[in-house]
Amino acid sequence: MNNTIAGFSKLSKEEKINWIANNYFSTPSEAIDLLKKYWNSDSILQQLHDEFIENTITNFYIPLGVAPNFLINGKNSSIPMAIEESSVVAAAAKSAKFWATRGGFKATIINTEKIGQVHFIYKGDAKKLKDFFANIKNTFFSDTEALTKNMRQRGGGILDIELRDKTELIPDYYQLHATFETKDSMGANFINSCLEQFAKTLKEKAENYESFTAEEKEIEVIMSILSNYVPNCLVRAEVSCPIEDLAEKHIPNPEDFAKRFVQAVRIAEVEPYRAVTHNKGIMNGIDAVVLATGNDFRAVEAGVHAYASKEGQYSSLSHAKIENGQFTFWLEIPLALGTVGGLTSLHPLVKFCLEMLEKPSAQELMQFVAVAGLAQNFAALRSLTTTGIQEGHMKMHLNNILNQFNVTEEERHNIKRHFKHHTISHSAVVNYIEELRK
Ligand code: MEV
């Protein structure tokens, strides 16, 4: 077996697959068959997917589900969710239904500012650098006019550029810290192009700045890149109702429920071990919508978790209170999303999902995503503080276990009937299947 290869990317798709199958699988033909089973029969569609990334060998499916009945700011929507975890869509749908009869979700955009930085080293007099920056600041705008023209026409562009002295952290380290408005695009390409031009302008102007010494003229740009930390690109989602309205079949004592719920949120606010899991539950909803709408869930994850640590300790993204008999539960999260550009016009299912959401603006999409996160968190905390999480989880997970054992329709029916009245666990289901098959 030889597990290294030069020029893998130059091989054809078939050659790549053959190499993988022959190097890593005892029965290569089975591995090849499996990969091909996931190819799309529509060759144009397949080619589209092949070209999203390098070295594509097949497609990796995860389910696309829908959580209907989301009442948001008085309007009903069905939210698309791409996720593999069995209970997530069911939980979102359950929360949506619960809140639809209690005033629905309110979502508001707090701000939409994006950030990018040019990180550079300047060896010299800080005051001179400050004067130099003030002198050339307008040039950063004029040198990027061609790049920003379209964005300006759409009402966006560069908002501001600051010089930041970071020499207390690293000797001679400074930044150009720029803020942007990118309207309906996530803006990564726009921001990075502007930043790279800022870096060129910075270097050129420094080389010709008469007050600088020879060493000061040699500004060294280390890198120019957007930040995925966007604490000023914020959306808030909220639900609220009189405590007595929380009552339903599984919440016989709403006052007690509300108190336990608020206590659970409080624990996540002060205890990082719990906060991480609490926020993971929020991200179940957020990532699923971010992915379904063709946005960058890694960027969102990184930014959201940095925001959760903004006070110096990792903490809950959501909050809850009881005030004058009113229960309120909300979250505020940073989300840099786009509904134009990137995958949004390329991936047919992303287009489908955006159409289902009635072609939202980036701000509207921020609201959908934040609401999905809050709904998910509500469902999790509701289960955790009442029945416990496993009841619902295992009910949904039962199908996965049954599929693992290739049960027949008759067995499936029988097993589901049995576990309506028995606690589901992996071993209990396996034992029951074995009993049935004896
Ligand atoms: C599981 O994917 C998510 C939960 O653990 C979230 C939580 O504990 O709040 C149920």
Boltz pocket constraint, residues with backbone or C-beta under 6 A from the ligand:
constraints:
  - pocket:
      binder: B
      contacts: [[A, 85], [A, 277], [A, 278], [A, 279], [A, 280], [A, 281], [A, 282], [A, 284], [A, 377], [A, 380], [A, 381], [A, 384], [A, 389]]
      max_distance: 6.0
